Amino acid sequence: MSPTQALFICFAPRYGKPSYFFPAWGRLFLLILLPFTATCSAGETTLSLDAAFPGGNIVLERVEGDNVYLKPDLRDTSGWWFYWNFRVRDISPGRTLTFDLGNPNPLGVRGPVVSTDNGRNWSWLGVEPCKGSTFTYTFPKCPAVHFAFTIPYVTSDLHVFLERWKHSPCLAVKRLCISTGKRDVELLCAGSSSDPPRYRVLITARHHACETMASFVLEGLLDRVLAEGDTGNWFREHVQVVAIPFMDKDGVEKGDQGKNRRPRDHNRDYAGESIYPETAALRQYVENLSHPPCVALDLHCPYIRGERNELIYLVGSPNKAMWDNQQAFGASVQKANDSPLPYRPTDNLAHGTSWNTDANYKQGCNFAQWAETIPGMRMAASMEIPYANVGGAPVTPESARQFGGSIAEAIRSYLKDTCPVQAPLQP
């Protein structure tokens, strides 16, 4: 290891281990000077790597020549997970680096995503530059390059979406609560402004902070509800959609995994007294409604790769009547789906199969289980949308938004066909 590489590591206490090449007093001095950015230089070659931005997450272990050794920052995650998101700045155009994430699991089926315009646009790097736990990248001429395991989505992205609809009389932006980290947690009401509306639908996302593709699906759903046309007009007349974009607001901004958080994650916080402000406030909000929701959908992303993790599916209830309604809703989604992402109700995960067993919920009650108990609830479920690949089709912001629009169409047809009158579901 060169002195320059040792300096690189010493400059990144948040993301890596101090180098033994420096005495303790020297390491302390450097850590005080520059606590959040790793920087090295050799002649005219400069490299800066960090995750000090909303949604950022990485641990820098060491640098050996053009090989950079990294791993996800697990923080309070119980067990292993795969979220990572970092940037590289001040690097000579044409230089090629190899990034090693320690094992192949943090790399999805389309490799990492890359942005050369500060996160405004992203593209899948593909599998060709990937080998085992590594990927290789040749840098173009630009100020910074961002890398992530999937396409990020943070509060600033939500604000871009809301700005597009700020003049719509059919969208109200409210505050659900203040997070533990003193951040506003948004609550969106779209569609009907009648009080009460004929139907109310509850949509949530990001109970697990790293599951970013759920946010693009939610955008597409709301776009369809708010747009002019038959579907938007029908929602404005009949349905109020209540949406919580970030159920783990702090985790989204801090770049936390969120999945399997200690002592429990946000999607295991719906029994007894909730420990998170978001879940406690949502439960209270629904309890105070004179006309509760009859459809509830919680948007998630599955494991990063493999088997059914590359399928869109609903997570089945152990309640036979609810499972039947979930399958009926799934049929509506399949019929309405005009997106490039395929979906089949036969891919839905029945209770008692794969990971959907009672043993998986020992940590606590999840959103869908709680939503089933809401008076008048007809269909409550979690829906898993893969990070990168669905039946061979790439997951992108646009394809995810299109699928979200299809969900809006499915909600419309499901309510019209199966819920002419709200009534409690019989067991």
C-alpha positions in Angstrom: 0.0 0.0 0.0 1.4 3.4 -1.0 1.4 6.4 1.4 -1.2 8.0 -0.9 -3.5 5.0 -0.5 -3.0 5.0 3.2 -4.0 8.7 3.2 -7.2 7.7 1.3 -8.3 5.4 4.0 -7.4 7.7 6.8 -9.6 10.4 5.3 -12.8 8.2 5.5 -13.5 7.2 9.1 -17.3 7.0 8.4 -16.8 4.6 5.6 -13.6 2.7 6.3 -10.9 1.7 8.8 -8.0 3.9 9.7 -4.6 2.8 8.2 -1.9 1.5 10.4 0.6 3.4 8.3 -0.1 6.5 10.3 0.6 7.0 14.0 -2.4 7.5 16.2 -1.9 11.3 16.6 -1.7 11.6 12.8 -4.9 9.7 12.2 -6.7 11.8 14.8 -5.5 15.0 13.1 -6.6 13.8 9.7 -10.0 12.6 10.9 -10.7 16.0 12.5 -9.7 17.8 9.3 -11.9 15.8 6.9 -14.4 13.4 8.4 -16.7 12.6 5.5 -14.7 12.3 2.3 -12.0 9.9 1.1 -9.4 11.6 -1.1 -6.1 10.5 -2.6 -3.8 12.1 -5.1 -0.7 11.0 -7.0 0.8 13.7 -9.3 -2.1 15.0 -11.3 -4.4 12.0 -10.5 -7.0 12.8 -7.9 -9.8 10.5 -6.6 -12.5 11.5 -4.1 -15.1 8.8 -3.0 -17.9 9.5 -0.5 -21.5 8.8 0.5 -22.1 12.1 2.2 -25.4 13.0 0.5 -29.0 12.0 1.0 -29.4 8.3 0.6 -25.6 7.7 0.5 -24.3 4.4 2.0 -20.9 2.8 1.7 -17.9 1.5 3.7 -14.5 2.0 2.2 -12.2 -0.7 3.4 -9.0 -0.1 1.3 -7.5 0.9 -2.0 -4.9 -1.0 -3.9 -3.8 0.7 -7.1 -6.9 0.9 -9.3 -8.8 -1.6 -7.1 -11.3 -0.1 -4.5 -12.6 -2.4 -1.8 -16.0 -1.5 -0.4 -19.0 -3.0 1.4 -22.5 -1.8 2.4 -22.9 0.0 5.7 -25.2 -2.3 7.7 -25.7 0.1 10.6 -28.5 -1.2 12.7 -29.5 -4.0 10.3 -29.9 -7.4 11.9 -28.1 -9.8 9.6 -26.8 -9.0 6.1 -28.5 -6.9 3.4 -27.3 -5.2 0.3 -28.0 -1.4 0.0 -25.2 0.8 -1.2 -24.9 4.2 -2.9 -21.8 6.3 -3.4 -20.1 8.8 -5.7 -16.6 9.3 -7.1 -15.3 12.8 -7.9 -12.2 14.5 -9.3 -10.9 11.5 -11.3 -9.0 11.7 -14.5 -11.1 10.9 -17.7 -10.2 7.6 -19.1 -9.1 6.1 -15.8 -10.5 2.6 -15.1 -11.3 1.4 -11.6 -12.5 -1.9 -10.3 -14.8 -1.8 -7.3 -15.0 -4.9 -5.1 -18.1 -5.2 -2.8 -16.8 -8.2 -1.0 -19.3 -10.8 -2.3 -21.5 -10.9 -5.4 -24.8 -10.4 -3.6 -24.8 -6.5 -3.6 -24.7 -6.6 -7.4 -28.1 -7.2 -9.0 -28.9 -9.0 -12.3 -28.2 -5.9 -14.4 -25.1 -4.8 -12.5 -25.1 -1.4 -10.7 -26.8 1.8 -11.9 -24.6 4.7 -12.9 -25.3 8.5 -13.2 -23.0 11.1 -14.6 -25.3 14.0 -14.1 -25.6 14.1 -10.3 -28.4 11.6 -10.1 -30.9 13.2 -12.5 -30.6 10.2 -14.9 -29.5 6.7 -14.3 -28.6 3.7 -16.5 -27.9 0.0 -15.8 -24.2 -0.7 -16.3 -25.0 -4.2 -17.4 -23.4 -7.5 -16.4 -20.5 -7.4 -18.8 -18.3 -5.2 -16.5 -19.3 -7.4 -13.5 -17.3 -10.5 -12.3 -18.2 -12.1 -9.0 -18.2 -9.4 -6.4 -16.6 -6.7 -8.7 -17.5 -4.3 -11.4 -15.2 -2.2 -13.6 -15.8 1.3 -14.8 -13.9 3.7 -17.1 -14.6 7.3 -16.2 -15.8 9.9 -18.7 -15.1 13.6 -18.4 -17.6 14.8 -15.8 -17.4 16.3 -12.3 -18.8 13.2 -10.6 -20.1 9.7 -11.2 -22.7 8.1 -8.9 -23.0 4.4 -8.4 -25.7 2.4 -6.6 -27.2 -1.0 -6.4 -30.5 0.3 -7.9 -32.0 3.7 -8.8 -32.1 5.9 -5.8 -35.2 7.9 -4.7 -35.1 10.4 -1.8 -37.1 13.4 -0.6 -35.7 15.8 -3.3 -37.1 13.4 -6.0 -40.5 13.5 -4.3 -40.4 17.3 -4.4 -39.7 17.2 -8.1 -42.9 15.0 -8.5 -44.9 17.3 -6.3 -43.8 20.4 -8.2 -45.3 18.9 -11.4 -48.7 18.7 -9.7 -48.5 21.8 -7.4 -51.4 23.5 -9.3 -53.7 20.5 -9.3 -56.8 21.0 -7.2 -57.0 17.2 -6.8 -53.8 16.9 -4.7 -53.3 18.0 -1.2 -49.9 17.7 0.5 -50.2 17.3 4.3 -48.0 16.3 7.2 -48.5 12.9 8.7 -46.0 13.5 11.5 -42.5 14.6 12.4 -39.9 11.8 12.2 -37.5 10.9 15.0 -34.9 12.8 13.1 -37.2 15.9 13.0 -38.1 15.5 9.3 -41.6 16.2 7.9 -43.3 12.9 6.9 -45.6 13.7 3.9 -49.2 12.5 3.5 -50.7 13.0 0.1 -54.4 13.0 -0.7 -55.3 12.6 -4.3 -58.5 12.3 -6.3 -61.8 13.0 -4.6 -62.0 15.9 -2.1 -65.5 14.8 -0.9 -65.8 14.2 2.8 -66.4 11.4 3.0 -65.5 10.0 -0.4 -67.4 7.0 -1.7 -64.2 5.0 -1.5 -60.9 5.6 0.3 -57.7 3.8 -0.8 -54.5 3.7 1.4 -51.1 3.3 -0.4 -47.8 3.2 1.5 -44.1 2.8 0.4 -40.7 2.7 1.9 -41.4 0.8 5.1 -37.9 -0.5 4.2 -35.9 2.5 3.2 -33.7 0.8 0.6 -36.7 -0.4 -1.5 -36.6 2.5 -3.9 -38.5 1.2 -7.0 -41.7 1.3 -4.9 -41.4 5.1 -5.0 -41.5 5.2 -8.8 -44.5 2.9 -8.8 -46.3 5.2 -6.4 -45.5 8.2 -8.7 -47.0 6.4 -11.6 -50.1 5.5 -9.7 -50.6 9.1 -8.5 -49.9 10.4 -12.0 -52.8 8.3 -13.4 -55.1 9.4 -10.6 -54.3 13.1 -11.1 -54.2 13.2 -14.9 -57.1 14.4 -17.0 -59.1 11.5 -18.6 -61.6 8.8 -17.8 -59.6 7.3 -14.9 -58.7 10.6 -13.3 -62.2 11.9 -13.6 -63.5 8.7 -12.0 -61.1 9.0 -9.1 -62.0 12.6 -8.6 -65.7 11.7 -8.4 -65.5 8.5 -6.3 -62.1 7.8 -4.6 -59.7 9.5 -2.4 -56.2 8.0 -2.5 -54.2 8.5 0.7 -50.5 7.9 0.1 -47.5 7.9 2.5 -44.4 8.1 0.2 -41.8 7.5 3.0 -42.8 5.3 6.0 -39.2 5.4 7.1 -38.3 9.0 6.3 -35.1 9.1 8.3 -33.9 5.9 6.8 -34.5 7.2 3.3 -32.5 10.3 3.8 -29.7 8.7 5.8 -29.2 5.9 3.4 -30.2 3.1 5.8 -31.0 -0.4 4.8 -34.2 -0.3 6.8 -34.9 -4.0 6.3 -34.5 -6.0 9.5 -33.7 -2.9 11.5 -33.1 -3.4 15.3 -35.2 -3.7 17.4 -37.7 -4.1 14.6 -38.2 -2.5 11.2 -41.0 -0.2 10.3 -43.0 -3.0 8.7 -43.1 -5.0 11.9 -44.4 -2.1 14.0 -48.2 -2.5 13.8 -49.0 -4.4 17.0 -49.1 -3.0 20.5 -47.5 0.4 20.9 -45.7 1.5 17.8 -42.1 2.6 18.4 -41.8 4.8 15.2 -43.7 8.1 14.8 -44.7 7.2 11.2 -46.4 4.0 12.1 -48.0 5.4 15.2 -49.3 8.4 13.3 -50.7 6.3 10.4 -52.6 4.0 12.8 -54.1 7.1 14.6 -54.9 8.8 11.3 -56.9 5.8 10.0 -58.6 5.3 13.4 -59.8 8.9 13.2 -61.3 8.6 9.7 -65.1 8.5 9.6 -64.9 6.5 6.4 -61.9 4.2 6.5 -60.1 2.7 3.5 -61.5 -0.3 1.7 -58.3 -1.1 -0.3 -54.8 -0.9 1.2 -51.6 -1.6 -0.7 -48.1 -1.5 0.7 -45.4 -1.3 -2.0 -42.1 -3.1 -1.5 -39.1 -4.6 -3.4 -38.0 -8.2 -2.8 -34.4 -9.6 -2.5 -32.0 -8.3 -5.0 -31.9 -11.3 -7.4 -33.0 -14.8 -8.1 -36.1 -17.0 -8.3 -39.3 -15.1 -7.6 -37.3 -12.0 -6.7 -37.6 -11.2 -10.4 -41.4 -11.4 -10.4 -44.0 -8.9 -9.4 -46.3 -10.5 -6.8 -48.8 -9.9 -4.0 -48.0 -11.4 -0.6 -50.9 -13.7 0.3 -52.9 -13.5 3.5 -53.6 -16.6 5.7 -57.3 -15.5 5.7 -59.0 -17.4 2.9 -61.5 -14.7 2.1 -58.8 -12.1 2.0 -56.6 -14.3 -0.2 -59.5 -14.7 -2.6 -59.9 -10.9 -2.8 -56.2 -10.5 -3.3 -56.4 -12.9 -6.2 -59.3 -11.0 -7.6 -57.4 -7.7 -7.3 -54.4 -9.4 -9.0 -56.7 -10.4 -11.9 -57.7 -6.7 -12.2 -54.0 -5.7 -12.3 -53.2 -8.3 -14.9 -56.0 -7.1 -17.1 -55.2 -3.4 -16.7 -51.4 -3.8 -17.1 -50.2 -1.7 -20.0 -46.6 -1.5 -18.8 -43.5 -3.4 -20.1 -43.3 -5.2 -16.8 -45.3 -8.5 -16.8 -47.5 -9.5 -13.9 -49.5 -12.7 -13.4 -51.8 -13.5 -10.4 -50.3 -17.1 -10.5 -47.0 -15.5 -9.3 -48.7 -14.3 -6.1 -47.1 -15.8 -3.0 -49.7 -17.8 -1.0 -49.3 -17.9 2.7 -47.3 -20.9 3.9 -45.1 -20.9 0.8 -41.4 -19.8 0.4 -40.7 -17.0 2.9 -44.4 -16.1 3.5 -44.8 -18.1 6.7 -45.7 -17.3 10.3 -42.1 -17.7 11.3 -41.1 -14.7 9.1 -43.4 -12.4 11.2 -42.1 -13.2 14.7 -40.6 -9.7 14.9 -44.1 -8.1 14.8 -47.3 -7.3 12.8 -46.8 -5.8 9.4 -48.8 -3.2 7.5 -50.9 -5.6 5.5 -51.8 -7.7 8.6 -52.9 -4.6 10.4 -54.8 -3.2 7.4 -56.9 -6.4 7.2 -58.4 -5.5 10.6 -59.6 -2.0 9.5 -63.4 -2.0 9.5 -64.8 -2.3 5.9 -61.4 -3.4 4.5 -61.9 -5.5 1.3 -58.4 -5.9 0.0 -55.1 -5.4 1.8 -51.8 -6.7 0.6 -48.1 -6.1 0.2 -46.9 -5.9 -3.4 -43.3 -6.7 -4.3 -41.7 -5.0 -7.3 -38.2 -6.1 -8.3 -35.2 -3.7 -8.3 -33.9 -4.5 -11.8 -35.6 -7.3 -13.7 -39.1 -8.6 -14.2 -39.4 -11.6 -16.5 -36.6 -10.3 -18.6 -37.9 -6.8 -18.8 -35.7 -4.0 -17.3 -37.0 -2.1 -14.3 -36.5 1.6 -14.9 -38.2 4.7 -13.5 -40.4 4.9 -16.6 -41.4 1.2 -16.6 -42.1 1.3 -12.9 -44.3 4.4 -13.3 -46.2 2.7 -16.1 -46.8 -0.2 -13.9 -48.0 2.2 -11.1 -50.5 3.6 -13.6 -51.8 0.1 -14.3 -52.3 -0.3 -10.5 -54.5 2.8 -10.6 -56.6 1.3 -13.4 -56.8 -1.9 -11.5 -58.1 -0.2 -8.4 -60.8 1.5 -10.5 -62.0 -1.7 -12.1 -61.7 -3.7 -8.8 -63.8 -1.1 -6.9 -66.4 -0.8 -9.7 -66.8 -4.6 -10.1 -66.4 -6.0 -6.6 -67.1 -3.2 -4.1 -70.3 -1.5 -5.1 -71.0 -0.9 -1.4 -68.4 -0.9 1.3 -69.0 -3.6 3.8 -66.9 -5.6 6.3 -65.1 -8.6 4.9 -66.6 -11.9 6.2 -64.0 -14.5 7.4 
